[in-house]
Amino acid sequence: MRKIRAASSALGQTQAEASSSIDRLLFFDRDFNPVENLLGNELPASVKPAVSLWEHFPQLDKSAITLAFRSLDDSAQPLRISGDLGGPGSHGLTIYRIGELFAVVRSEELVDDERATLLHLATHDPLTGLPNRRQFSDDLAVLLQETAGSNETLSLMQLDLDDFKPVNDTLGHPAGDKLLQFAARRIQDCLTSDDRAYRLAGDEFTVISVGAGHPAKAHRLADALVAAFKKPFTIDGIAVFVGTSIGISTAPPDGTSPEALMKASDLALYAAKQEGRGRAKAFDPAMLELLEQRELLRRSLRMALDQQQFFVEYQPLAEGGRIVGFEALLRWHHPLLGKIPPAAFIPMAEADGMMPDIGAWVLEQACREAMKWPENYIVAVNVSAAEFLTSGLTDRISQTLDMVGLPPERLELEITESVLLERTVNNIDTLNTLNVLGIRISLDDFGTEYSSLSYLKTFPFDTIKIDKYFITDLESDAKSQTIVRCVVNLAHGLDMQVTAEGVETPAQAEWLHSVGCDRLQGYLVSRPLPVEAIGEFITRAETSVSHALV
């Protein structure tokens, strides 16, 4: 196989031959004077002549051309004039009659330097100097044709920069442009003569690698690229860390067409990001199976609410040895696949904009069920980040409470720290409005995401929930004990309650009780209950106190 640069050069020559002239458009009136105004709008400088037709082209025979012009009508074929009209190269004119105007298209033969410049501009990214998407598509098609007639292989790598957006947001777009230029150079520094890099768009790059030794050679190159991006970039004296995630596909095993190869490397790139970014992943056919399953699940999810496939289970909350309420937990029973874990479908629902409708349904179901419980019981309902950020949330919640008749103080909304990451001012306003309505607010999974004590100072939550991550090894891990003890003391110092999730053993409950944890939730208290079992559970809970919770 030829070197990739030789293949690209041959392709460029073909393009140059097809782009050997450039057209310039001029407008004149019936007296051959320049048009100053067209349909009430000033013409762009690129199409508006500054002088008459005869001053533009003094070599024309005025009498003969005038006669020929007069014979033109809107339906006639355009008048074509060829020959030397002055200036370098060979020129030609094509003249069209458009109502009371003449449109003159001047074709000018380009000299070699002009042709090369225009070809480069058409096939290269002006910011980084790398070949662009158009050149990439052409090169990939040509090289795949070559591999089809030989025993050699070709590898395609898709690269995305990790954490590029924060650079743009914090340092500005000029800094982002510099970073893209530096990234392009760093990619090129890792390549050999058998490899070529392209910039597709934004922070998306690709590399085509040919020659012997694939796919192992591509894996070594991808590892080298990942390692190169672990080093900081210096932009205006500031050290910036931006990694890269890479998806690799190989032809012919992963596909023989540009579309198939791009899809394979795209799936591999998605897998690399899912595993934590800053790494390279090669395509595996199982990735395609997962994608198809995910798309099937997504299509099914769109029908689940209308077809009443969702249901709610309720997990009890214990405080001081007594049951004080339940947390409503959304469940999905697919008619063919059975129970689908919330971790599998809730991110899809958020991404597809379905959570506001689903969340509204869960809230109404939970509030109606809570109306059947003792009046001192609360119901806790999770609010996803996507649902929380939609407009009109407080109005919808207030209307639901009014419609069902549930007192606001019996509703506790659970939000995660991810809700507070964007549009902080608006989010805090929403939380304060809910607080004014008398609704309790719980900060869920505290300490597992983007924790910030400023949240606790800005808004006085009613409850902090300690994630089960810190409870699982509570009996034996001193670090978990220290963290839980500090969170309990912090919450009480801010006049908030603490709920521990994932409590499964009496020893965990006893330790949490000893440090003053207010509420317990987990299998020790009860597994999530179907709605049919709640009445019997409440009856038992009201007549006896579990010794495990004392």
Number of C-alpha atoms within 10 A of each C-alpha: 17 12 15 20 14 13 16 19 12 12 15 19 13 10 14 17 10 9 15 18 17 14 13 12 16 21 25 20 18 15 12 16 18 18 21 16 11 11 6 7 8 11 16 9 9 9 15 18 19 14 13 17 20 13 11 13 13 12 12 17 10 13 9 9 12 14 10 11 18 10 10 17 14 13 9 10 12 17 16 12 15 12 12 13 19 12 8 11 12 15 18 16 21 16 20 22 22 14 10 11 18 23 17 22 19 20 18 19 18 18 12 10 9 14 17 17 10 15 17 18 13 15 19 20 19 12 12 19 16 22 22 23 18 14 22 23 13 15 24 21 15 16 22 20 13 17 18 14 9 9 10 16 22 26 24 25 30 28 27 21 20 17 14 19 16 12 18 15 11 10 15 12 13 12 16 21 17 17 22 21 15 16 22 20 15 15 22 17 11 13 17 11 12 16 21 22 21 26 25 21 10 13 19 14 23 25 23 23 27 29 18 14 11 17 20 11 15 24 20 13 20 26 16 15 25 21 14 17 20 13 13 13 18 13 15 10 7 10 11 17 15 20 22 27 28 31 28 31 30 25 22 18 12 20 16 17 16 19 11 15 25 22 17 27 27 21 24 27 27 18 22 22 20 10 13 9 21 21 20 28 24 24 24 16 11 9 16 15 11 12 12 12 12 15 13 11 17 16 11 15 22 13 11 17 16 9 10 10 16 18 17 19 19 24 22 26 25 23 17 14 18 18 23 19 25 25 22 25 18 20 18 20 15 15 10 6 8 9 13 14 12 13 8 11 17 20 15 18 18 16 11 13 14 18 22 22 12 18 19 16 16 22 24 17 16 23 24 17 18 22 17 11 16 12 13 10 17 26 26 26 24 20 21 19 19 19 20 20 18 12 11 10 17 16 12 14 19 14 13 19 19 12 12 15 12 18 16 19 15 20 24 22 21 20 21 22 18 14 19 20 14 11 10 12 9 12 16 15 12 18 20 18 14 20 18 11 15 15 21 22 23 25 22 21 21 18 20 14 10 12 16 13 8 8 16 16 10 10 14 17 21 19 23 25 24 25 19 18 14 21 21 17 14 22 16 9 12 11 12 17 19 12 15 23 17 13 19 24 18 17 19 17 10 14 13 18 21 25 23 26 22 20 22 19 15 15 13 20 25 15 15 24 17 10 14 14 25 18 24 29 25 20 15 17 24 16 14 19 17 12 13 9 12 20 12 9 14 17 10 12 16 11 7 11 14 14 8 13 18 13
